[in-house]
Amino acid sequence: MSRYSEFLEFVVEQMSFLGRPRVRAMFGGHGVYQDNCIFAIIIEDRLYFKGDPTTRSEFEAKGLNPFTYVARGKSVTMQYFEAPPEVFEEPEAMRSRVQKALGVALRAKGSKTPNKALNRTRQKRRAG
């Protein structure tokens, strides 16, 4: 992982209980995956975990913000929230947060219908 920052290498090492999460460069940062499921992003040496309405309140209660960026002059907020500081110091805190983020990612992935399959279903309904 020598092409990555020390912070990224540190985070991946802290997540070694997963085996070795896959890291992929994307949108000016990196996505962190388990199997084919993205559960965290690292942007400018900051870790963000995937969140949803059920976990958002946990992040907000700790004063942790979602990742935002500006595109075409508009602010865009993603469902990835700053990592709580304790995940970098307490292995169990990292494990717990990763497991929650993976759960969110798996639920989100399971709720999506692949576009091709959805389009075929719509076409059959129109034809029938």
N, C-alpha and C positions, 0 to 999 in steps of 0.2 A: 504494500500500500504506500510506497514511497512517494507517489505522485500526489498524495493527499496531505492535508494539513495535519499537524500534530493533534489538533483538537479532534478531527474526524477519526484519526487512528485511535485516540484515547476512548472516544465514544464506542467505537466498534469493539474494542477490547472489553469495555464495561458490559457489553451485550454478548459476551462470549458464551454465556449460558444457553444461547440460541443455537450454538454451533458457530457459524460464521455468517452474520447477516450480509446480504448482498448490497453493495453500494453502487449507485449509478448516478453519474453527473446529469443534472437537469436544471433548467431555469436558473442558472447562475449559482446553483448550489448542488446538493446531492440528495437523492432519495435513498432511504434505508428500507430494505425489503426483507421479508421472511417468505421464502418460496416466491410466489409472484404477487405478493401483497405488500404494498407500501404502507408503512405504519409510522414513519418519522421522516423529517427532512432536516437537513443541516444547511443553513444559509449564513454566510459571514461568521463562521465559527460559533453559531448559536443553534442549539438543538430544539426542535419543535416536535411534539407528538400529535398524532391524528386524534381529533376529538369529535364529539357529536353532542346533541342536546343532553344526553345523560351524563356525559363527563365534563361538559363545559363548565358547569357550576363548581366543580372541584378546582378547575384552573382559576376561575374568577375569584373564588374564595381566598386564593393565595395571591391574588393580584397579578396573575400571569395573563398576558395578552395573546390574542391570536396573531399569526403571521399576516402582515399586510404588505402590499406593494402597489406601486402606481403604474397603470397601463393606460395609454392614450389619454392621459390627463385625469384619470379617475382612480380613486383608491379601491383596491380589491382586497377583500378579507378572505383568507382561506381557513378551513377547519383544522388548522394545526396550531397548537398552543405551546408557548414557551415551556421548557422543561423546568420543573421545580429544582432549586439548588441541591436538595438532598440526594437527588439521583446520582450526582457526581461524587458523593461521599459515602453513601450507604448502598451496598450491593442489593439489599432487599428492596429498597425504594426504587432502584433502577428496574429490577425484575418486575415489581408490581406495576409500575407505569408502562413498561413495555407490553406486559400481558394485557393491560387495559386498552392500550393503543392498537394492539393486534386484534383484540375483540371488536373494536370499533371498525377497523379496516375490513375484517372478515364480514361483519354485518353489512357494511356498505357495499362490498363486492357482491355479496349474495343477493342484495336487493336490486341489483341492476340487471336488466334484461339486455342481452347482446343486441346491438342495433340490427344486424342482419336477420336474426331470428324474429325480432319484433316487426321488421319491415315485411318479411315473408308472411307472418300472421296477418298483418293488415291487408296485404295483397290478396290473400285467400278469402278474407271476409268480404272484400269489395267484389271479388269475382263470383262469390257464392251467392 
